[in-house]
């Protein structure tokens, strides 16, 4: 009986020792012992296992062997000494020592942490406030085959909103009263004329900390010479001139401006005939109708307005509805259809005779920046601020082709007289001539150092006029691509261009003036001055 009890006690010691080793393994967590503080459970486990082994060894018969004369049965056999009692007694002391070590570890007030110990690890990995870092400048978006931020790096002034919608809006019904476009999210801004100036807010001084590096002195170049004062006229535009159109007889010019006004000018008399009307937002387009008695104007307010040329009376209003502001508008030569491009990317085909919508085309992913209609009135070419070009059959409303024509926004699209070629300007500073049958680039006109914003063809189709945000206007030879003349008034970006009946080039820009340039090059004149600032 006594031996059974001793065996159970030895087994308990072994179990305690194994448990201590398991505790030590969990504390180590698979890491080298040097990275964890010394666990007393390791020592306790060693002592417990050693005690169990010694206790078992004490139960083994002594070295003298078994006495043959000793009785095997009866009371004497039960009390006969066997094994090594001293080992058993020593083994009894080891578990007590292990117990003392464990208890002392749990209540040890002088325990310290070693570098790299368990507590040190938690402190090292605890979240801490990062040291202050100087602000990093955000990189400018780069153009790519499909830029995410088209034209954002060449914005001439305050951005003009260009809405993008994942689902295209429903077909708008024509109405006789203006309808404001539904607000949508604003994608990256396009290159566009500036809006009317707003009062500037006071600039807060920049606070520089003691840790900021000292700024070395810089050599500042002398400022450029101030351009001479330009003439002004009270009847002139109060902001940038963004559109010019010449009447069929060549005697009148119609202009649209970011000041929202549409004006009619007498070229020969060099005077303002009348204000034809005002849009609720930036005016974008103004076109003479083929009948010679009406005009069609459009703007960012989403309205296309048919007006009487004689007095500006509004005859009909075509509302774009949810398609948004009208960025570009063109009419067919017979005056039966119009095509408008919108800041939502939609392209709308209008039946002007019936005052109805023919097609709302899904259009582009970005704001439409150019529209042209073929001479026969059956096709339209549109471009957007990401450089994508699309060719449409406007009779059926089907898309014929889509391709990436420019690295950046496509502006000023114009069809040639044959209807199979077209030219486009761009934010990549180039002008391209396209063959629309194989959709191949035929010729490139290079020389501008800024976005080519508008184009115009001469009456004979042999010369091309262009204006750019680089502040220059140019005339090109359509057959060779060579530059014929360059004009630089030194007054800033130009946004509109047209050929006069005598072949001279007319331009409008940020200086609010309409200028006339000789066809062969040379100094221009201010035909109609802008209003005083």
C-alpha positions as CSV (number, residue, x, y, z in Angstrom):
1,X,0.0,0.0,0.0
2,X,2.8,2.3,0.9
3,X,4.5,1.6,-2.4
4,X,1.4,2.5,-4.4
5,X,1.1,5.8,-2.6
6,X,4.8,6.6,-3.3
7,X,4.3,5.7,-7.0
8,X,1.4,8.1,-7.2
9,X,3.4,10.8,-5.5
10,X,6.2,10.3,-8.0
11,X,3.8,10.4,-10.9
12,X,2.3,13.7,-9.6
13,X,5.9,15.1,-9.5
14,X,6.5,14.2,-13.1
15,X,3.2,15.8,-14.1
16,X,4.0,19.0,-12.3
17,X,7.4,19.1,-13.9
18,X,5.9,18.6,-17.4
19,X,3.4,21.3,-16.7
20,X,6.2,23.7,-15.7
21,X,8.0,22.9,-19.0
22,X,4.8,23.6,-20.9
23,X,4.4,26.9,-19.2
24,X,8.0,27.7,-20.1
25,X,7.4,26.8,-23.7
26,X,4.3,29.1,-23.9
27,X,6.3,31.9,-22.3
28,X,9.1,31.5,-24.9
29,X,6.5,31.5,-27.7
30,X,8.9,29.8,-30.1
31,X,11.5,32.6,-29.7
32,X,15.1,32.1,-28.6
33,X,15.4,32.2,-24.7
34,X,17.6,35.3,-25.0
35,X,14.7,37.4,-26.1
36,X,12.4,36.5,-23.1
37,X,13.1,37.0,-19.4
38,X,14.2,33.9,-17.4
39,X,11.1,32.0,-16.4
40,X,11.1,30.4,-13.0
41,X,8.8,27.8,-14.3
42,X,11.8,26.3,-16.1
43,X,13.7,25.9,-12.9
44,X,10.6,24.5,-11.1
45,X,10.0,22.1,-13.9
46,X,13.5,20.8,-13.7
47,X,13.2,20.3,-9.9
48,X,9.9,18.6,-10.2
49,X,11.0,16.2,-12.9
50,X,14.2,15.5,-11.0
51,X,12.2,14.8,-7.8
52,X,9.9,12.4,-9.7
53,X,12.9,10.5,-11.1
54,X,14.6,10.4,-7.8
55,X,11.5,9.2,-6.1
56,X,11.1,6.4,-8.7
57,X,14.8,5.6,-8.2
58,X,14.2,5.3,-4.5
59,X,11.6,2.6,-5.1
60,X,14.0,0.4,-7.0
61,X,15.5,-2.3,-4.9
62,X,18.9,-1.5,-3.3
63,X,22.2,-2.5,-4.7
64,X,22.4,-5.4,-2.2
65,X,19.6,-7.2,-4.0
66,X,16.7,-9.0,-2.5
67,X,17.2,-11.1,0.6
68,X,16.2,-14.7,-0.2
69,X,15.4,-15.4,3.5
70,X,12.9,-12.6,3.7
71,X,9.3,-13.7,3.8
72,X,7.3,-13.0,0.7
73,X,3.9,-13.1,2.3
74,X,2.4,-12.0,5.6
75,X,2.9,-9.0,7.9
76,X,6.7,-9.3,7.7
77,X,6.6,-9.2,4.0
78,X,4.6,-5.9,4.0
79,X,7.0,-4.1,6.2
80,X,10.2,-5.4,4.7
81,X,12.4,-2.5,3.7
82,X,13.1,-2.2,0.0
83,X,14.6,0.4,-2.4
84,X,16.5,3.6,-1.3
85,X,14.7,5.5,1.4
86,X,17.3,8.3,1.4
87,X,16.6,9.1,-2.2
88,X,12.9,9.1,-1.5
89,X,13.4,11.5,1.3
90,X,15.6,13.8,-0.8
91,X,13.0,13.7,-3.5
92,X,10.4,14.9,-1.1
93,X,12.4,18.1,-0.5
94,X,12.7,19.0,-4.2
95,X,9.0,19.6,-4.9
96,X,8.8,21.8,-1.8
97,X,11.8,23.8,-3.1
98,X,10.0,24.2,-6.5
99,X,6.9,25.3,-4.8
100,X,8.8,28.0,-2.9
101,X,10.4,29.2,-6.1
102,X,7.1,29.5,-7.8
103,X,5.5,31.4,-5.0
104,X,8.5,33.7,-4.6
105,X,8.3,34.5,-8.3
106,X,4.6,35.5,-8.1
107,X,5.3,37.9,-5.2
108,X,8.8,39.0,-6.0
109,X,8.9,42.8,-5.6
110,X,12.5,43.2,-6.7
111,X,12.1,41.5,-10.1
112,X,13.6,43.6,-12.9
113,X,13.2,43.5,-16.7
114,X,16.1,42.6,-18.9
115,X,16.7,44.5,-22.2
116,X,14.6,42.8,-24.8
117,X,12.4,41.1,-22.2
118,X,8.7,40.6,-22.4
119,X,7.7,43.9,-21.0
120,X,10.3,45.8,-23.0
121,X,8.9,44.2,-26.2
122,X,5.4,45.6,-25.4
123,X,6.7,49.1,-24.8
124,X,8.6,49.0,-28.1
125,X,5.6,48.0,-30.1
126,X,3.1,50.3,-28.4
127,X,1.8,53.0,-30.6
128,X,3.6,56.3,-30.2
129,X,3.0,59.8,-31.6
130,X,5.1,60.2,-34.7
131,X,7.6,63.0,-34.9
132,X,6.3,66.0,-36.8
133,X,7.3,65.9,-40.5
134,X,7.4,68.8,-42.9
135,X,4.5,68.8,-45.4
136,X,5.3,67.1,-48.7
137,X,4.2,68.7,-52.0
138,X,1.6,66.7,-53.9
139,X,2.8,65.5,-57.3
140,X,1.2,67.0,-60.3
141,X,-1.0,64.5,-62.2
142,X,0.6,63.2,-65.4
143,X,-1.0,62.6,-68.7
144,X,-1.3,59.0,-69.9
145,X,-3.3,57.0,-72.4
146,X,-6.3,57.5,-70.2
147,X,-5.5,60.2,-67.6
148,X,-7.3,60.3,-64.4
149,X,-6.9,64.0,-64.1
150,X,-7.0,65.4,-67.6
151,X,-5.8,69.0,-68.2
152,X,-5.4,69.8,-64.5
153,X,-1.8,71.0,-65.0
154,X,-2.6,73.6,-67.7
155,X,-5.6,75.3,-66.1
156,X,-5.2,79.0,-67.0
157,X,-7.2,80.4,-64.1
158,X,-10.0,79.3,-61.8
159,X,-11.2,75.8,-62.6
160,X,-14.4,75.3,-64.5
161,X,-16.5,72.4,-63.3
162,X,-16.7,69.4,-65.5
163,X,-19.2,66.8,-64.2
164,X,-18.9,63.1,-64.7
165,X,-21.8,60.7,-64.1
166,X,-21.6,56.9,-63.9
167,X,-25.1,56.6,-65.2
168,X,-26.1,59.0,-68.0
169,X,-29.2,61.2,-67.4
170,X,-32.5,60.5,-69.1
171,X,-33.5,62.2,-72.3
172,X,-34.3,65.9,-71.5
173,X,-37.5,67.3,-72.9
174,X,-37.3,70.7,-74.6
175,X,-39.0,73.4,-72.6
176,X,-39.7,77.0,-73.1
177,X,-38.3,78.1,-69.8
178,X,-34.7,77.6,-68.5
179,X,-34.0,74.5,-66.3
180,X,-31.0,74.4,-64.1
181,X,-28.8,71.3,-64.5
182,X,-28.8,68.9,-61.6
183,X,-25.6,69.2,-59.5
184,X,-23.1,66.4,-59.9
185,X,-19.7,65.5,-58.6
186,X,-16.8,67.6,-60.0
187,X,-14.0,65.7,-61.9
188,X,-10.6,67.2,-62.6
189,X,-10.8,70.6,-64.1
190,X,-10.3,71.2,-67.8
191,X,-8.3,73.9,-69.5
192,X,-10.8,76.7,-70.0
193,X,-11.2,80.5,-69.9
194,X,-11.2,82.0,-66.4
195,X,-14.5,82.9,-64.8
196,X,-15.2,86.5,-63.7
197,X,-12.8,87.5,-60.9
198,X,-14.0,87.1,-57.4
199,X,-12.9,89.2,-54.4
200,X,-9.7,87.8,-53.0
201,X,-9.6,86.6,-49.4
202,X,-6.9,87.8,-47.1
203,X,-3.9,85.4,-47.1
204,X,-2.8,84.2,-43.7
205,X,0.9,84.4,-43.0
206,X,2.8,81.2,-43.1
207,X,4.1,80.1,-39.7
208,X,7.6,78.6,-39.8
209,X,8.8,76.4,-37.0
210,X,12.3,76.4,-35.5
211,X,12.9,72.9,-37.0
212,X,12.3,74.1,-40.5
213,X,15.5,74.3,-42.6
214,X,16.6,77.8,-43.4
215,X,15.9,78.9,-46.9
216,X,19.0,80.0,-48.8
217,X,18.8,83.4,-50.5
218,X,17.7,83.2,-54.1
219,X,18.5,85.4,-57.0
220,X,15.3,86.8,-58.3
221,X,15.2,87.7,-62.0
222,X,13.9,91.2,-62.8
223,X,10.2,91.3,-63.6
224,X,9.2,91.3,-67.3
225,X,8.4,94.6,-68.8
226,X,4.9,95.8,-68.2
227,X,2.9,95.7,-71.4
228,X,1.6,99.1,-72.6
229,X,-1.8,100.1,-71.5
230,X,-4.5,98.8,-73.9
231,X,-7.4,100.9,-75.1
232,X,-10.8,100.4,-73.5
233,X,-14.4,101.1,-74.4
234,X,-17.4,101.2,-72.2
235,X,-19.4,99.0,-74.5
236,X,-16.7,96.3,-74.6
237,X,-16.7,93.0,-72.9
238,X,-16.0,93.0,-69.2
239,X,-14.2,89.6,-69.2
240,X,-12.5,87.2,-71.5
241,X,-13.8,86.8,-75.1
242,X,-14.2,83.0,-75.6
243,X,-16.1,82.9,-79.0
244,X,-16.1,84.7,-82.3
245,X,-18.3,84.2,-85.3
246,X,-18.4,86.1,-88.6
247,X,-21.7,86.6,-90.5
248,X,-22.1,85.2,-94.0
249,X,-21.9,88.6,-95.6
250,X,-18.7,89.3,-93.6
251,X,-20.0,92.6,-92.1
252,X,-20.7,91.6,-88.6
253,X,-19.0,89.8,-85.7
254,X,-20.8,88.0,-82.9
255,X,-18.9,87.4,-79.6
256,X,-19.5,85.5,-76.4
257,X,-17.7,86.1,-73.1
258,X,-17.3,84.9,-69.6
259,X,-19.1,88.0,-68.6
260,X,-22.2,86.1,-69.9
261,X,-23.0,88.6,-72.6
262,X,-23.5,88.1,-76.3
263,X,-22.6,91.1,-78.4
264,X,-23.0,92.0,-82.1
265,X,-20.4,94.2,-83.8
266,X,-20.2,96.1,-87.0
267,X,-16.8,95.4,-88.6
268,X,-16.6,98.2,-91.1
269,X,-18.1,100.8,-88.7
270,X,-16.0,99.5,-85.8
271,X,-18.8,99.9,-83.4
272,X,-21.1,97.9,-81.1
273,X,-24.5,97.2,-82.9
274,X,-26.3,95.8,-79.8
275,X,-26.2,93.4,-76.9
276,X,-28.0,90.4,-78.1
277,X,-28.7,88.9,-74.7
278,X,-27.2,87.5,-71.5
279,X,-26.9,84.0,-70.2
280,X,-27.2,83.1,-66.5
281,X,-23.7,81.7,-66.5
282,X,-20.6,81.9,-68.7
283,X,-21.6,82.3,-72.4
284,X,-19.7,79.7,-74.6
285,X,-21.0,79.7,-78.1
286,X,-22.8,82.2,-80.5
287,X,-23.7,81.1,-84.1
288,X,-25.3,82.8,-87.0
289,X,-28.2,80.7,-88.4
290,X,-28.2,80.2,-92.2
291,X,-31.4,82.2,-92.5
292,X,-29.5,85.4,-91.7
293,X,-32.2,86.6,-89.2
294,X,-31.6,84.5,-86.1
295,X,-28.7,83.3,-84.0
296,X,-28.2,80.4,-81.6
297,X,-26.3,80.9,-78.3
298,X,-25.3,78.6,-75.5
299,X,-23.6,78.7,-72.1
300,X,-22.8,77.0,-68.9
301,X,-26.4,77.6,-67.6
302,X,-27.4,74.6,-69.8
303,X,-29.5,76.7,-72.2
304,X,-29.4,76.9,-76.0
305,X,-31.3,80.0,-77.0
306,X,-32.7,80.9,-80.4
307,X,-32.7,84.7,-80.7
308,X,-33.8,87.3,-83.2
309,X,-30.8,88.9,-84.7
310,X,-32.5,92.3,-85.1
311,X,-33.2,92.9,-81.4
312,X,-32.1,89.8,-79.4
313,X,-35.7,88.7,-78.7
314,X,-35.8,85.1,-77.4
315,X,-37.7,82.9,-79.8
316,X,-37.1,79.5,-78.2
317,X,-35.1,77.9,-75.3
318,X,-33.7,74.4,-75.6
319,X,-32.9,73.2,-72.0
320,X,-30.2,70.6,-71.5
321,X,-31.7,69.5,-68.2
322,X,-29.6,67.0,-66.4
323,X,-27.0,66.9,-69.2
324,X,-25.5,70.0,-67.7
325,X,-23.8,73.1,-69.1
326,X,-23.2,73.5,-72.9
327,X,-19.5,73.6,-73.5
328,X,-19.6,73.4,-77.3
329,X,-22.3,74.0,-79.9
330,X,-22.3,73.6,-83.7
331,X,-25.1,73.7,-86.3
332,X,-25.4,72.0,-89.7
333,X,-25.0,74.2,-92.8
334,X,-28.7,73.8,-93.6
335,X,-29.6,74.9,-90.1
336,X,-31.8,71.8,-89.5
337,X,-29.7,70.2,-86.7
338,X,-27.4,71.3,-83.9
339,X,-25.0,69.2,-81.8
340,X,-24.1,70.2,-78.3
341,X,-21.3,68.8,-76.0
342,X,-21.9,69.0,-72.3
343,X,-19.8,69.1,-69.1
344,X,-21.3,65.7,-68.1
345,X,-19.8,64.1,-71.2
346,X,-23.1,63.8,-73.0
347,X,-23.6,64.7,-76.7
348,X,-27.1,65.9,-77.7
349,X,-28.4,66.1,-81.2
350,X,-31.3,68.6,-81.7
351,X,-33.9,69.1,-84.4
352,X,-34.0,72.9,-84.6
353,X,-37.0,72.9,-86.9
354,X,-39.2,70.9,-84.5
355,X,-37.6,72.2,-81.3
356,X,-37.0,68.7,-80.2
357,X,-34.3,66.3,-79.1
358,X,-33.2,63.7,-81.7
359,X,-30.6,61.8,-79.7
360,X,-28.9,61.9,-76.3
361,X,-25.6,60.0,-76.9
362,X,-23.8,58.5,-73.9
363,X,-20.8,60.4,-75.1
364,X,-17.6,60.8,-73.2
365,X,-16.3,59.9,-69.7
366,X,-15.2,63.5,-69.3
367,X,-16.4,67.0,-70.2
368,X,-16.9,67.5,-74.0
369,X,-14.4,70.2,-75.2
370,X,-14.9,70.3,-78.9
371,X,-17.7,69.6,-81.5
372,X,-17.7,69.7,-85.3
373,X,-20.4,68.8,-87.9
374,X,-19.5,67.5,-91.3
375,X,-20.4,69.6,-94.3
376,X,-23.3,67.2,-95.3
377,X,-24.7,67.4,-91.8
378,X,-24.7,63.6,-91.2
379,X,-21.8,63.2,-88.9
380,X,-20.3,64.9,-85.9
381,X,-16.8,64.8,-84.4
382,X,-16.5,65.4,-80.7
383,X,-13.5,65.6,-78.3
384,X,-13.2,65.6,-74.5
385,X,-10.7,66.9,-72.0
386,X,-9.0,63.5,-71.7
387,X,-8.0,63.6,-75.4
388,X,-10.6,61.1,-76.6
389,X,-12.2,61.7,-80.0
390,X,-15.5,60.2,-81.2
391,X,-17.2,60.1,-84.6
392,X,-21.0,59.9,-84.7
393,X,-23.7,59.3,-87.2
394,X,-26.1,62.0,-86.0
395,X,-29.0,60.8,-88.1
396,X,-29.1,57.4,-86.5
397,X,-27.4,58.4,-83.2
398,X,-24.8,55.6,-83.6
399,X,-21.1,55.9,-82.6
400,X,-18.9,55.1,-85.6
401,X,-15.5,55.2,-84.0
402,X,-13.7,56.2,-80.8
403,X,-9.9,56.7,-80.4
404,X,-7.4,58.5,-78.3
405,X,-6.4,61.4,-80.5
406,X,-4.3,63.4,-78.1
407,X,-2.4,62.9,-74.9
408,X,-4.5,65.7,-73.3
409,X,-7.7,67.6,-74.0
410,X,-9.0,67.9,-77.6
411,X,-10.1,71.4,-78.6
412,X,-11.4,73.4,-81.6
413,X,-12.4,70.5,-83.9
414,X,-13.1,71.6,-87.5
415,X,-14.2,69.5,-90.6
416,X,-12.5,70.1,-93.9
417,X,-14.7,70.7,-97.0
418,X,-14.4,67.1,-98.2
419,X,-16.0,65.8,-95.1
420,X,-13.4,63.1,-94.8
421,X,-10.7,65.1,-92.9
422,X,-10.7,67.1,-89.7
423,X,-8.3,69.0,-87.6
424,X,-8.1,69.1,-83.8
425,X,-6.1,71.2,-81.3
426,X,-5.0,69.9,-78.0
427,X,-3.6,70.4,-74.5
428,X,-0.5,68.5,-75.7
429,X,0.3,71.7,-77.7
430,X,-0.2,70.1,-81.1
431,X,-2.6,70.4,-84.0
432,X,-3.4,67.2,-85.9
433,X,-5.0,66.6,-89.3
434,X,-7.0,63.3,-89.4
435,X,-8.1,61.1,-92.2
436,X,-11.5,59.9,-90.9
437,X,-11.7,57.0,-93.3
438,X,-8.8,55.0,-91.8
439,X,-8.7,57.2,-88.7
440,X,-5.1,58.0,-89.2
441,X,-3.1,61.1,-88.4
442,X,-2.0,62.7,-91.7
443,X,-0.1,65.8,-90.6
444,X,0.9,67.6,-87.4
445,X,1.2,71.3,-86.9
446,X,3.8,72.1,-84.1
447,X,4.9,75.4,-82.7
448,X,2.6,76.4,-79.9
449,X,4.0,76.1,-76.3
450,X,0.5,76.0,-74.6
451,X,-2.9,74.4,-75.1
452,X,-4.2,75.0,-78.6
453,X,-7.7,76.2,-77.6
454,X,-9.5,77.1,-80.8
455,X,-9.2,76.6,-84.6
456,X,-10.7,78.2,-87.7
457,X,-10.4,77.4,-91.4
458,X,-10.2,80.1,-94.0
459,X,-13.0,80.3,-96.6
460,X,-10.8,78.6,-99.3
461,X,-9.7,75.9,-96.8
462,X,-6.0,76.6,-97.5
463,X,-5.1,78.2,-94.2
464,X,-5.7,77.3,-90.6
465,X,-5.9,79.8,-87.8
466,X,-5.1,78.8,-84.2
467,X,-5.0,80.5,-80.8
468,X,-3.4,79.1,-77.7
469,X,-3.0,79.6,-74.0
470,X,0.6,80.5,-74.7
471,X,-0.7,83.9,-75.7
472,X,-0.1,83.6,-79.4
473,X,-2.1,83.2,-82.6
474,X,-0.8,81.5,-85.7
475,X,-1.7,80.9,-89.3
476,X,-0.7,77.6,-90.9
477,X,-0.5,76.3,-94.5
478,X,-2.9,73.4,-94.6
479,X,-1.1,71.6,-97.5
480,X,2.4,71.6,-95.9
481,X,1.8,72.2,-92.2
482,X,4.2,75.1,-92.3
483,X,3.7,78.2,-90.1
484,X,2.8,81.3,-92.2
485,X,2.6,83.9,-89.4
486,X,2.7,84.2,-85.6
487,X,1.1,87.0,-83.6
488,X,1.8,87.8,-80.0
489,X,0.2,90.9,-78.4
490,X,1.7,90.1,-75.1
491,X,-1.6,90.2,-73.3
492,X,-2.0,86.6,-72.2
493,X,-4.0,83.6,-73.2
494,X,-6.2,83.6,-76.3
495,X,-9.5,81.7,-76.5
496,X,-11.3,82.5,-79.8
497,X,-10.4,82.8,-83.4
498,X,-12.2,83.4,-86.8
499,X,-11.3,84.5,-90.3
500,X,-12.8,87.8,-91.6
501,X,-14.1,88.0,-95.1
502,X,-10.9,89.8,-96.2
503,X,-8.7,86.9,-95.0
504,X,-7.4,88.7,-91.9
505,X,-7.4,86.8,-88.6
506,X,-9.7,87.8,-85.7
507,X,-8.8,86.8,-82.1
508,X,-10.3,87.2,-78.7
509,X,-8.7,86.5,-75.3
510,X,-8.2,87.2,-71.7
511,X,-7.6,90.9,-72.4
512,X,-11.3,91.4,-73.3
513,X,-10.4,92.8,-76.7
514,X,-11.2,91.6,-80.2
515,X,-8.1,92.0,-82.5
516,X,-7.5,92.0,-86.2
517,X,-4.3,90.5,-87.6
518,X,-2.9,90.8,-91.2
519,X,-3.0,87.6,-93.2
520,X,0.7,87.7,-94.1
521,X,1.9,88.6,-90.6
522,X,2.8,91.8,-88.8
523,X,1.3,94.0,-86.2
524,X,-2.4,93.7,-85.3
525,X,-4.9,96.3,-84.3
526,X,-7.5,96.4,-81.6
527,X,-10.8,96.2,-83.5
528,X,-13.1,96.3,-80.4
529,X,-11.6,97.1,-77.0
530,X,-12.7,95.6,-73.8
531,X,-14.4,97.5,-71.0
532,X,-12.3,99.3,-68.4
533,X,-11.4,97.2,-65.4
